[in-house]
Amino acid sequence: MKYLAIIYAAETNTQPTPEEMQLWFDFNEKNKNYITAGEALMPTKTATSLSNVSGKMIVSDGPFAETKEALGGFYMLDCKDLEEAIEVAKQIPSTKYGTVEVRPIMEIPDSA
């Protein structure tokens, strides 16, 4: 079953140190059998939000809402069950300072 590990943390204006990046590289290598995709996101100040207001599409700069933690990236995990997905997600380096949400991917049957 597939799960999305959604990574939230407070944004900073500093780049990760080489030591911090190594933690991520180590996590990726250790869990490569579970990870089917994953990406880090640019800061929220680079975001563009779209919303439909009374039938008119509004495009605005920045995230939809101000928050203390921002979506920083994700991993798509392929695990046998939720417990295994949680065990993998517990190892994500940002769990030391942020939040990781684990959510099952909805399986949609073919329309044919």
Residue, then its C-alpha position, 0 to 999 in steps of 0.5 A: m500500500k502506498y502512503l505519503a509522508i508529508i513533511y512540515a517544519a518552520e521555515t528558516n532563511t539558512q541552508p542546511t549544513p553538510e552534516e544536516m544534508q548527510l542525515w537526509f542522504d543517509f535516510n534515503e539510502k537506508n529506506k530506498n526499498y520503501i521510497t518510490a518518490g520524494e522531493a523537497l519544496m522551495p520556500t513558501k514565498t515562492a508559492t502561487s495560490l489559486s482559488n475560485v471566488s464566485g466563479k472567478m479564478i484568483v491567482s495570488d502570490g504566496p501560500f494560502a494561509e500563514t502558518k508556523e510550519a510550512l510544507g517542506g517536502f514529501y516522500m511517497l512510501d510503498c509499505k505493507d501497512l500503516e505500522e510499517a509506514i510509520e516506522v519508516a517516517k519516524q526516521i525522517p530527519s525533520t521529525k526532530y524539529g517538525t511534523v511528519e504526516v503519514r496518509p494513505i494514498m486513495e486507491i481509485p479503481d479503473s473506470a473501464 
